[in-house]
Amino acid sequence: MKSKNLKDMAADKNFISGIYNYCDRWCERCTQTSKCLNYSIAEEEFADPESRDLHNEAFWKKLSDIFEGTLAMAKERAEAEGIDLDAIGHDEDDDRSVIEAAEGTEISRAAMFYSDMADDWFTGAEPLFEKDANQGPGPLPSAVNHEDPEKDDLEYAMEVVRWYQNQICVKMMRAISGQMEEQGAPMEGVEQYARDSDGSAKVALIGIDRSISAWGIIHNHLPVPDIPVIITHLSRLRKRIETDFPDARGFIRPGFDRIDLNS
């Protein structure tokens, strides 16, 4: 490192211990890179990280503001089509390994199915982003005009969907595996396992929240019928996770969440 050696950096109280344990690994969009030792080690030179954090905080705030409206749309569609968002099934996989059992749960299968749905949508949507009818479809982000703020929103929304598309399943696999190990563990240490499984589930839930918002933005630009289907699927997956991991939302991630002393 140019300014500090690793030992000095590790002792720097500006960094938050364990902040990188329950993040989404999207450093370019993180609001806390200036507090993360891992980021500072990976980036020898970066200009004004605190300003960058504030910019990203504004980005996520804007996305969060869209969430409730998009979720309401999904609920209306579910009610109209008789879809029960609270319907949750449970699998029994006691005879298989923890990883195999985790893969076989309804949550994991639903998360993997969502990843496939997103892939299918982007493949089918390529003609919508053609730059020139004679040139054929180009890469989706490059078809966005950066001089148009609304189209910038569309590109950012697609980036959000792509970033969390597979991560939701990965985080839930870790959460489910940890929960299974917790159930078979002796009483000593169970609390630690529970914290880890809830933390992983919370990261997955945040990814779902942000993906729902992002799909809402995409739908505003491209009101094609299959997007509400995707949003509804994500809404049901979200419900399943919140039911099976009731303490996940309350998990305090170092550096990202604050304890509510009034609760």
C-alpha positions as CSV (number, residue, x, y, z in Angstrom):
1,M,0.0,0.0,0.0
2,K,1.3,3.5,-0.8
3,S,0.1,5.4,2.3
4,K,-0.1,2.8,5.0
5,N,1.0,-0.7,5.5
6,L,-1.6,-3.4,6.2
7,K,-0.9,-3.5,9.9
8,D,-1.5,0.2,10.3
9,M,-4.7,0.1,8.2
10,A,-6.1,-2.8,10.3
11,A,-5.6,-0.7,13.4
12,D,-7.3,2.3,11.9
13,K,-10.5,3.0,13.9
14,N,-12.1,4.6,10.9
15,F,-12.8,1.1,9.5
16,I,-15.8,-0.8,10.8
17,S,-15.0,-4.4,12.0
18,G,-16.8,-7.1,10.0
19,I,-18.6,-4.6,7.7
20,Y,-17.8,-6.9,4.7
21,N,-19.3,-10.0,6.2
22,Y,-22.9,-9.1,5.3
23,C,-22.7,-6.9,2.3
24,D,-23.6,-7.5,-1.3
25,R,-20.1,-7.2,-2.7
26,W,-21.1,-4.4,-5.0
27,C,-18.3,-2.0,-4.0
28,E,-19.1,0.4,-6.9
29,R,-22.5,1.0,-5.4
30,C,-21.7,0.7,-1.7
31,T,-22.5,3.6,0.7
32,Q,-19.7,2.5,3.1
33,T,-16.5,2.0,1.1
34,S,-14.7,4.6,3.2
35,K,-15.3,2.4,6.3
36,C,-14.3,-0.9,4.7
37,L,-10.9,-2.3,5.2
38,N,-11.3,-4.9,2.4
39,Y,-12.2,-2.1,0.0
40,S,-9.2,0.0,1.0
41,I,-6.9,-3.0,0.6
42,A,-8.2,-3.7,-2.8
43,E,-8.1,-0.1,-4.0
44,E,-4.7,1.5,-3.5
45,E,-5.9,4.8,-5.0
46,F,-9.4,6.1,-4.9
47,A,-10.5,9.7,-4.9
48,D,-12.7,11.1,-2.1
49,P,-14.4,7.8,-1.0
50,E,-16.8,9.7,1.4
51,S,-18.2,11.7,-1.5
52,R,-18.7,8.5,-3.4
53,D,-20.5,7.0,-0.5
54,L,-23.0,9.9,-0.4
55,H,-23.6,9.6,-4.2
56,N,-24.4,5.9,-3.8
57,E,-26.6,6.6,-0.7
58,A,-28.7,8.9,-2.9
59,F,-29.0,6.2,-5.6
60,W,-30.3,3.6,-3.2
61,K,-32.7,6.1,-1.6
62,K,-34.2,6.8,-4.9
63,L,-34.6,3.1,-5.6
64,S,-36.1,2.5,-2.2
65,D,-38.7,5.2,-2.8
66,I,-40.0,3.2,-5.8
67,F,-40.3,0.0,-3.9
68,E,-43.7,0.4,-2.2
69,G,-45.4,1.4,-5.4
70,T,-44.0,-1.6,-7.3
71,L,-44.9,-4.0,-4.5
72,A,-48.5,-2.6,-4.4
73,M,-48.7,-3.3,-8.1
74,A,-47.7,-6.9,-7.5
75,K,-50.2,-7.4,-4.7
76,E,-53.0,-6.0,-7.0
77,R,-52.1,-8.4,-9.7
78,A,-51.9,-11.4,-7.3
79,E,-55.4,-10.6,-5.9
80,A,-56.8,-10.2,-9.4
81,E,-55.4,-13.6,-10.4
82,G,-56.1,-15.4,-7.1
83,I,-52.5,-15.8,-6.2
84,D,-51.8,-16.3,-2.5
85,L,-48.6,-14.5,-1.7
86,D,-48.7,-16.0,1.8
87,A,-48.8,-19.6,0.6
88,I,-45.6,-21.3,1.8
89,G,-44.5,-24.9,1.6
90,H,-41.8,-26.7,3.5
91,D,-39.5,-29.5,2.4
92,E,-38.2,-32.4,4.5
93,D,-34.7,-33.4,3.3
94,D,-33.2,-35.1,6.4
95,D,-31.6,-37.9,4.5
96,R,-29.4,-35.7,2.3
97,S,-26.3,-33.5,3.0
98,V,-26.9,-30.0,4.2
99,I,-26.0,-28.5,0.9
100,E,-28.1,-30.9,-1.1
101,A,-31.0,-30.3,1.3
102,A,-30.6,-26.6,1.0
103,E,-30.7,-26.9,-2.8
104,G,-33.9,-28.8,-2.5
105,T,-35.9,-26.4,-0.4
106,E,-38.7,-24.4,-1.9
107,I,-36.9,-21.1,-1.3
108,S,-33.8,-22.2,-3.1
109,R,-35.8,-23.6,-6.1
110,A,-37.8,-20.4,-6.3
111,A,-34.6,-18.3,-6.2
112,M,-33.0,-20.4,-8.9
113,F,-36.2,-20.2,-11.0
114,Y,-36.1,-16.4,-10.6
115,S,-32.6,-16.3,-12.0
116,D,-33.7,-18.2,-15.0
117,M,-36.7,-15.9,-15.5
118,A,-34.4,-12.9,-15.5
119,D,-32.1,-14.5,-18.1
120,D,-35.1,-15.4,-20.3
121,W,-36.4,-11.9,-20.0
122,F,-33.1,-10.2,-21.0
123,T,-32.7,-12.6,-23.9
124,G,-36.2,-11.9,-25.2
125,A,-35.9,-8.2,-24.6
126,E,-32.8,-7.8,-26.8
127,P,-34.9,-6.6,-29.8
128,L,-36.3,-3.7,-27.7
129,F,-32.7,-2.3,-27.4
130,E,-31.7,-2.5,-31.1
131,K,-29.6,0.6,-32.0
132,D,-30.2,0.1,-35.7
133,A,-32.7,-2.3,-37.4
134,N,-30.0,-3.1,-39.9
135,Q,-27.3,-3.9,-37.3
136,G,-29.4,-6.2,-35.2
137,P,-29.5,-6.1,-31.4
138,G,-26.6,-4.7,-29.5
139,P,-25.6,-5.0,-25.8
140,L,-28.4,-3.7,-23.6
141,P,-26.5,-1.0,-21.6
142,S,-24.8,0.4,-24.7
143,A,-28.2,1.1,-26.2
144,V,-28.9,3.7,-23.5
145,N,-28.5,7.4,-24.2
146,H,-26.6,8.9,-21.3
147,E,-27.8,12.3,-22.2
148,D,-31.4,11.3,-21.2
149,P,-31.7,10.9,-17.4
150,E,-34.8,8.7,-17.7
151,K,-32.9,6.3,-19.9
152,D,-30.0,6.4,-17.4
153,D,-32.5,5.2,-14.8
154,L,-33.4,2.3,-17.1
155,E,-29.7,1.3,-17.4
156,Y,-29.1,1.5,-13.7
157,A,-32.3,-0.6,-13.1
158,M,-31.0,-3.3,-15.4
159,E,-27.6,-3.2,-13.6
160,V,-29.4,-3.8,-10.3
161,V,-31.4,-6.7,-11.6
162,R,-28.3,-8.3,-13.1
163,W,-26.2,-7.8,-9.9
164,Y,-28.7,-9.5,-7.6
165,Q,-30.1,-12.0,-10.0
166,N,-27.8,-14.9,-8.9
167,Q,-26.7,-13.5,-5.6
168,I,-30.2,-13.9,-4.1
169,C,-30.0,-17.7,-4.5
170,V,-26.4,-17.8,-3.2
171,K,-27.2,-15.8,-0.1
172,M,-30.2,-17.9,0.6
173,M,-28.3,-21.2,0.2
174,R,-25.9,-19.9,2.9
175,A,-28.8,-18.9,5.1
176,I,-30.6,-22.2,4.7
177,S,-27.5,-24.2,5.3
178,G,-26.7,-22.2,8.4
179,Q,-30.2,-22.7,9.7
180,M,-30.0,-26.4,9.1
181,E,-26.7,-26.7,10.9
182,E,-28.1,-24.6,13.8
183,Q,-31.0,-27.0,14.2
184,G,-28.6,-29.9,14.5
185,A,-26.1,-28.2,16.7
186,P,-25.8,-28.4,20.5
187,M,-27.1,-25.4,22.5
188,E,-23.7,-23.9,22.8
189,G,-23.0,-21.7,19.8
190,V,-26.6,-21.8,18.4
191,E,-26.9,-18.1,18.8
192,Q,-23.9,-17.5,16.6
193,Y,-25.3,-19.7,13.9
194,A,-28.7,-18.0,14.0
195,R,-27.0,-14.6,13.6
196,D,-25.2,-15.7,10.5
197,S,-28.2,-17.3,8.9
198,D,-30.4,-14.3,9.6
199,G,-27.6,-12.0,8.3
200,S,-27.4,-13.9,5.0
201,A,-31.1,-14.0,4.6
202,K,-31.3,-10.2,5.2
203,V,-28.8,-9.6,2.4
204,A,-31.0,-11.7,0.1
205,L,-34.1,-9.8,1.2
206,I,-32.4,-6.5,0.5
207,G,-31.4,-7.9,-3.0
208,I,-35.1,-8.8,-3.6
209,D,-36.4,-5.4,-2.4
210,R,-34.0,-3.6,-4.8
211,S,-34.7,-6.0,-7.6
212,I,-38.5,-5.4,-7.2
213,S,-37.9,-1.7,-7.4
214,A,-35.6,-2.1,-10.4
215,W,-38.1,-4.2,-12.3
216,G,-40.7,-1.5,-11.5
217,I,-38.5,1.1,-13.3
218,I,-38.0,-1.3,-16.2
219,H,-41.7,-1.8,-16.4
220,N,-42.3,2.0,-16.5
221,H,-40.1,2.2,-19.6
222,L,-41.1,-1.1,-21.2
223,P,-44.6,-2.1,-20.1
224,V,-44.4,-5.7,-21.4
225,P,-46.7,-8.3,-19.7
226,D,-44.0,-10.6,-18.4
227,I,-42.5,-8.1,-16.0
228,P,-45.4,-8.2,-13.6
229,V,-45.1,-12.0,-13.5
230,I,-41.4,-11.6,-12.5
231,I,-42.3,-9.1,-9.8
232,T,-45.1,-11.3,-8.4
233,H,-42.7,-14.2,-8.2
234,L,-40.1,-12.1,-6.3
235,S,-42.9,-10.9,-4.0
236,R,-43.8,-14.5,-3.1
237,L,-40.2,-15.5,-2.6
238,R,-39.8,-12.5,-0.3
239,K,-42.8,-13.6,1.7
240,R,-41.4,-17.1,2.0
241,I,-38.0,-15.9,3.3
242,E,-39.6,-13.5,5.8
243,T,-41.7,-16.4,7.2
244,D,-38.9,-18.9,7.4
245,F,-36.4,-16.3,8.7
246,P,-38.6,-14.1,10.9
247,D,-35.6,-12.4,12.6
248,A,-33.7,-11.6,9.4
249,R,-35.1,-8.1,8.9
250,G,-34.0,-7.2,12.4
251,F,-30.4,-8.4,11.9
252,I,-28.0,-5.6,12.5
253,R,-25.3,-5.5,9.8
254,P,-22.1,-3.7,11.0
255,G,-21.9,-0.3,9.4
256,F,-25.1,-0.6,7.4
257,D,-27.9,-0.9,10.0
258,R,-28.6,1.0,13.2
259,I,-30.2,-0.3,16.4
260,D,-33.6,1.3,17.1
261,L,-33.4,2.2,20.8
262,N,-37.1,3.1,20.8
263,S,-38.3,-0.3,19.8
